[in-house]
């Protein structure tokens, strides 16, 4: 299946995308992860994107479209994929139509204040990219990754002031995508509050509809 996961920052797209990719045996393509790797490696794309990521603003469409187009051409994406973080604007959605067909769009929604609490409590492993949360999914040892033992960090884009900017930016630029895909009869709304497994079951039910 070729699936898009929509939802504001903190709605749990990354966590659910990983589970869904494993369930369906297709790659999880996270534009956010790809961008952050480029920033860490100080590639040309990373240097261009870094100021936008650090302040919670959307990276320009042309950079993200170019990066996503390259990833979708890789062999593992030919049988399907989970797109997480793309498209975020109508321009990106239009560009995506020229790249591939989409089977379903899952929209995760949540109260804005819950989104702030989720994002600011998130910790990530800089080595293996595992994601934790101090309240809902803490590591066994505080501040240490269960998988590889590296020290966990808070991403720059998970700090409160940046999170609130990202939510505002999402509401202004990305929510119109819901109407865009609703008109194409592809949209499935899923309430993203509760335990991870409960939300995952709601997503699977939405895919069966």
N, C-alpha and C positions, 0 to 999 in steps of 0.2 A: 504493500500500500504506500501511496505517496501522501503524507500527512503534514499539515502545518499546525503547529501549536501557537496560538495567540494568547496574550494575557499580559498584564502590567508587570513591572519588576517586583519580584517577591511573591508572585502567584504560584511558584513551584514548577515552572515550565521545565527547567533543567532536570530536576529530580524525576518528574513524570516522563520526560522524553527518554531518559536512560532506561527506565523500566519498560517503556513501550517498545523501544528499539530491541531490547533483549527478547521481549515477548514475540515480536514479529520478525526477528532476525534480519533487521535492516539497520543501516547506519544512523546514528544520531548526529545530525549536522547542526552544530551550535555556532552561529556567526559571532556571538559574544566571546566564546572560547577561542575561536580562530583569531579574532581581533586582539585579544589579550596576549596570545602567544606571539603575535607579530610585534606588539608593543614591547614585550619582555625581550625579544630578540633584536629590537631596534631596526626592523626591516623598514624599507621605504614606506610600505603601507602602514606599519606600526607607528612610525614617526608622524605620519599625516593624521592618523586616527587618535593618537594619545591625548591631545588637548580636548577633544570632544568627550572622550570616555571619562577623563578626570573630572569634568564639570557636569556630567550627567546628561549631556546633549547627544542627539543622534548623530552618528557618523554620516557624512554626506552619501547620498544615494549611489553616486557613481563608484565610490570605493567599495561599498558593500555588494553592489550588483556584480562587479568584476570578480570579487573574491568568491561569491556564491556560485557564479557561473562556472568557475574553474573546479570547484568542489563537486558540483553535480555531474561533471563529465567523468569523474573517476569511476572505475569499474564497479566498486561496491554499491554505488548509488543507482545502478541501472535497474535493479529489481524492486526499488522502493527506498524510502527514507523518512526520517522524522525531522522536519525543519523547525528549529528552535531559534527564534530571534530574527527571522526573515520570512516574509516581508514585514516592514514596520511602517511603510508609507504606501500610498496609492501608486506612486511612481515605481516603487519596488515590486508591487503586486503586478503591475502591467508588464514590467520587464520579466518577471517570473513566468508569465503566460507564454513568452517567446522561448523560454528555456525548457519547460516541461509541463505536463498535465498534473493536476492535483485531484486527489480522490475525495478528501474530506478536510475540513478545517475545524479544529477543536479550540474553543475559546474559554480559557479559564478566567473566572471573575471572582472578585473578593472586595470587601470593604477597604477603602484607602488606608485607614489607620491600622488595620490588620496587616496591610502590605508593608507599612513602615516597620512594624514590630518584627515581621518575618525577615526583612532584608537586613536590618541593623543587627540582628542576632545571628546572622549567617557567618560561618567561617569556612575557609577553603584551604585545601592542601596545595601549595605552590609546585609540588613535585608530581603528584599523580592526579590532581584536579578533583579529588573526592570532596564532596560538599557535606557540611554538618550545620547544625543549628543548636545554639546553647540551651534552648528550651525543648524543642520538639525532636531533635535528632543529635544529641551530644555525643562526642567521642568517648570511648571508654576511659581514657585518661585526658583530663582537661588540657586543651591546647595542643594535643598531639594526634596525628592522623592514625586511625586504626589500621589502615592498609600498609603504610610504608614507614611510619614512625617520624615523619617530618613535622616540624612545628607549623601549626595552623596560623593563618593570617586573615585579617578582614580586608576585603578588596576596597580600593578607593571608592568604587561606585556603590558600595554598601554602607557608606557613612550617611547619617540621617539627612544632612542638608542636600547631599547629592541624590539620595533616594527620593526626596520630595520633589526635586527638580525633574527627575526621571519620570515620576508619576504624572506631573503636570504636562511634560512633553508628550508622554504616551496619550493622555487624554486628548490633547490638541491634534496630534498627528496620526496616531495609530488606531484609535477607536473607529474612525470612518471605515477601516478595513472590515469591521464586523458587518456593516451594512453592505459593503461591496460583495462579500462572500455570501451573505444572507440572500441577496438578490440572485446569486448563482445557485442557490439551494445547496450550498456546501457546508454551511455553518452549523456547528453543534455546540451549544452553551453548556458548560460544566461548572458547578459551584465548587470552588477550590478551598473550602474550609473543612477542617477535620484531619484525621490521621492520613498519612501518606497512602496506606492501602485502601482506605475508603474512597479517596479521590481517584485512585487508579481504577477501582471497580466502576466508578461513575464514567470514567473515560472509555473503558471497554464497552459499557452499556451504550454510550453515545455512538461508538463506532458500529455497533450492531443495528442501530436504528436506521 
